[in-house]
């Protein structure tokens, strides 16, 4: 869905609702951001929102090697974003299976009917290590977006020491643990709550699919109001 704060005045719409008028999440929640870390780039369609919000102050991470090469990195390179091909988890140098699927490659096989049988052996890395290895100044990044097909909580745990820089988290969760990870929606909500974040919105898809996107805001410090 639409991330940014554009409506008919600035001409923003999405392909499946080309005449719709939106108020984006940042204006709706009245939060201004300065930089974005996006885990799970896929084709990185969000670039159109991100460039208008923060210019090229974006870091993208994609695990699937072929997707990274053919779709994610070309977009990142074109718009001047930093991007990395890494298998993020809560531990460094752990050897795991990475399973392939049309639109859901991940460290988890998920439901049996998904038929995720093809996999490769990979070495994991924490998001904190990626930040440190590349000498990234976390003072420039305060919005975290994670769509990792079940590895979301592991990625958060591997980034815990850097969460103090983040003010907004946009993350995919599922009510019934659809990826079979042991980390359904309520577990992630509680983990973030104990680290200073409060859930502010959930997408409509939770009502009819049982999974979707949730937005968390930091609730233990004053956030900068949105600047159109």
Secondary structure, DSSP 8 states (H G I E B T S, - for coil): ---S---TTTT--BTTBTT-----HHHHTT---S-EEEE--TT-TTHHHHHHHHTT-EEEE---HHHIIIIIHHHHHHHT-EEE--EE-SSSS-EEEEE--TTT-BS---SGGG----EEEEEEE-HHHHHHHTT--GGG--EEEE--TT-HHHHHHTTGGGGGG-SEEEEEEETT-TT-SS--HHHHHHHHHTTTEEEEEE-THHHHHSEEEEEEEE-SS-------
